[in-house]
Amino acid sequence: MPSVNAVRSPILRIGQLLLGVLLILSAPILAPLPGPAGIFLFAGGMVLVLRNSRWARLKWARLKRRWPRAGHFVDRMMRRQSAMRRHERTKASKSAAAEAGAN
Protein backbone atom coordinates (compact mmCIF):
# COMPACT_ATOMS: atom_id res chain seq x y z
CA MET A 1 0.00 0.00 0.00
CA PRO A 2 1.53 3.35 -0.98
CA SER A 3 2.01 6.01 1.64
CA VAL A 4 -0.50 8.82 2.02
CA ASN A 5 1.94 11.39 0.69
CA ALA A 6 2.55 9.41 -2.50
CA VAL A 7 -1.17 9.17 -3.28
CA ARG A 8 -2.45 12.67 -2.56
CA SER A 9 -0.97 16.08 -3.06
CA PRO A 10 -0.32 18.27 0.00
CA ILE A 11 -2.81 20.83 -1.26
CA LEU A 12 -5.56 18.21 -1.40
CA ARG A 13 -4.68 16.94 2.07
CA ILE A 14 -4.75 20.47 3.52
CA GLY A 15 -8.07 21.13 1.80
CA GLN A 16 -9.56 17.95 3.26
CA LEU A 17 -8.16 18.81 6.68
CA LEU A 18 -9.74 22.27 6.57
CA LEU A 19 -13.04 20.80 5.38
CA GLY A 20 -12.95 18.34 8.28
CA VAL A 21 -12.36 21.13 10.80
CA LEU A 22 -15.19 23.13 9.24
CA LEU A 23 -17.54 20.14 9.53
CA ILE A 24 -16.59 19.61 13.18
CA LEU A 25 -17.15 23.27 13.98
CA SER A 26 -20.50 23.38 12.18
CA ALA A 27 -21.85 20.27 13.97
CA PRO A 28 -22.85 22.11 17.20
CA ILE A 29 -24.64 24.75 15.13
CA LEU A 30 -26.83 22.13 13.46
CA ALA A 31 -27.26 19.98 16.57
CA PRO A 32 -30.40 21.80 17.85
CA LEU A 33 -32.22 21.15 14.56
CA PRO A 34 -34.42 18.06 14.37
CA GLY A 35 -32.68 15.00 13.05
CA PRO A 36 -29.18 13.60 13.40
CA ALA A 37 -27.42 16.07 11.06
CA GLY A 38 -24.96 17.24 13.73
CA ILE A 39 -23.79 13.72 14.49
CA PHE A 40 -23.10 12.93 10.85
CA LEU A 41 -21.27 16.23 10.31
CA PHE A 42 -19.09 15.61 13.35
CA ALA A 43 -18.32 12.02 12.31
CA GLY A 44 -17.48 13.07 8.75
CA GLY A 45 -15.24 15.84 10.03
CA MET A 46 -13.45 13.45 12.38
CA VAL A 47 -12.80 11.03 9.54
CA LEU A 48 -11.31 13.76 7.36
CA VAL A 49 -9.18 15.16 10.17
CA LEU A 50 -7.90 11.74 11.31
CA ARG A 51 -7.03 10.72 7.75
CA ASN A 52 -5.06 13.91 7.04
CA SER A 53 -3.39 14.91 10.32
CA ARG A 54 -0.65 12.99 12.05
CA TRP A 55 -1.05 15.18 15.15
CA ALA A 56 -4.76 14.31 15.36
CA ARG A 57 -4.02 10.58 14.98
CA LEU A 58 -1.53 10.75 17.87
CA LYS A 59 -4.03 12.60 20.06
CA TRP A 60 -6.74 10.09 19.09
CA ALA A 61 -4.47 7.17 20.05
CA ARG A 62 -3.76 8.75 23.45
CA LEU A 63 -7.48 9.33 23.99
CA LYS A 64 -8.23 5.71 23.13
CA ARG A 65 -5.58 4.49 25.57
CA ARG A 66 -7.07 6.61 28.34
CA TRP A 67 -10.71 5.67 27.62
CA PRO A 68 -10.58 2.35 25.75
CA ARG A 69 -14.32 1.63 25.81
CA ALA A 70 -15.20 4.96 24.19
CA GLY A 71 -12.38 4.59 21.65
CA HIS A 72 -13.51 1.07 20.79
CA PHE A 73 -17.09 2.23 20.26
CA VAL A 74 -16.10 5.12 17.99
CA ASP A 75 -13.70 2.96 15.97
CA ARG A 76 -16.44 0.41 15.40
CA MET A 77 -18.91 3.11 14.36
CA MET A 78 -16.35 4.64 11.96
CA ARG A 79 -15.68 1.09 10.63
CA ARG A 80 -11.94 1.55 10.93
CA GLN A 81 -9.91 -1.31 9.49
CA SER A 82 -7.79 -1.62 12.64
CA ALA A 83 -10.91 -1.96 14.79
CA MET A 84 -12.28 -4.67 12.53
CA ARG A 85 -9.00 -6.64 12.68
CA ARG A 86 -8.82 -6.25 16.46
CA HIS A 87 -12.42 -7.43 16.83
CA GLU A 88 -11.76 -10.51 14.67
CA ARG A 89 -8.63 -11.38 16.69
CA THR A 90 -10.53 -11.05 19.97
CA LYS A 91 -13.37 -13.18 18.69
CA ALA A 92 -10.96 -15.85 17.45
CA SER A 93 -9.05 -15.96 20.75
CA LYS A 94 -12.30 -16.23 22.76
CA SER A 95 -13.54 -19.08 20.59
CA ALA A 96 -10.16 -20.86 20.86
CA ALA A 97 -10.22 -20.47 24.66
CA ALA A 98 -13.77 -21.78 24.84
CA GLU A 99 -12.85 -24.71 22.60
CA ALA A 100 -9.80 -25.52 24.72
CA GLY A 101 -11.89 -25.34 27.88
CA ALA A 102 -14.50 -27.69 26.44
CA ASN A 103 -11.87 -30.34 25.60
KAURTA-V53239 format. One record per residue. PHI is phi in radians with two decimals (NA if undefined). PSI is psi in degrees with one decimal (999 if undefined). Layout:
# KAURTA-V53239
{{PHI,PSI} {PHI,PSI}}
This chain:
# KAURTA-V53239
{{NA,126.5} {-1.22,155.3} {-1.21,163.1} {-1.09,-39.5} {-1.15,-30.8} {-1.32,-24.5} {-1.55,-44.2} {-2.06,147.5} {-1.31,155.4} {-1.08,-33.1} {-1.15,-41.6} {-1.15,-41.2} {-1.11,-42.8} {-1.14,-40.2} {-1.08,-43.1} {-1.19,-36.5} {-1.10,-45.9} {-1.13,-39.1} {-1.10,-40.5} {-1.09,-43.8} {-1.11,-41.2} {-1.09,-40.8} {-1.14,-41.2} {-1.12,-42.4} {-1.23,-28.0} {-1.48,-13.5} {-1.06,-45.8} {-1.14,-25.9} {-1.21,-39.1} {-1.54,-7.2} {-1.07,-39.0} {-1.19,-18.6} {-1.22,151.4} {-1.12,142.8} {1.78,169.8} {-1.63,27.5} {-1.03,-39.8} {-1.10,-37.4} {-1.15,-45.1} {-1.18,-36.9} {-1.11,-44.3} {-1.10,-45.0} {-1.11,-43.4} {-1.10,-40.5} {-1.12,-41.2} {-1.10,-40.6} {-1.07,-46.9} {-1.12,-41.9} {-1.17,-44.9} {-1.17,-30.0} {-1.34,-22.1} {-2.06,3.1} {-2.32,117.5} {-1.15,-40.2} {-1.03,-44.6} {-1.14,-38.0} {-1.12,-39.4} {-1.14,-43.8} {-1.11,-39.9} {-1.12,-40.7} {-1.13,-40.1} {-1.14,-40.5} {-1.10,-41.4} {-1.17,-34.4} {-1.18,-36.4} {-1.30,-41.8} {-2.18,79.7} {-1.13,-34.0} {-1.16,-42.8} {-1.17,-41.8} {-1.11,-39.1} {-1.12,-44.2} {-1.08,-46.3} {-1.16,-41.2} {-1.06,-42.0} {-1.13,-40.4} {-1.21,-33.4} {-1.43,-4.8} {0.96,46.2} {-1.25,140.6} {-1.02,-41.1} {-1.13,-36.6} {-1.18,-39.2} {-1.13,-43.8} {-1.10,-43.4} {-1.10,-41.4} {-1.11,-43.1} {-1.12,-41.4} {-1.10,-42.9} {-1.12,-43.1} {-1.12,-40.9} {-1.16,-40.5} {-1.21,-36.3} {-1.15,-41.5} {-1.20,-35.4} {-1.17,-39.3} {-1.18,-41.0} {-1.14,-38.7} {-1.17,-40.3} {-1.20,-34.5} {-1.24,-30.4} {-1.33,-25.5} {-1.47,999}}
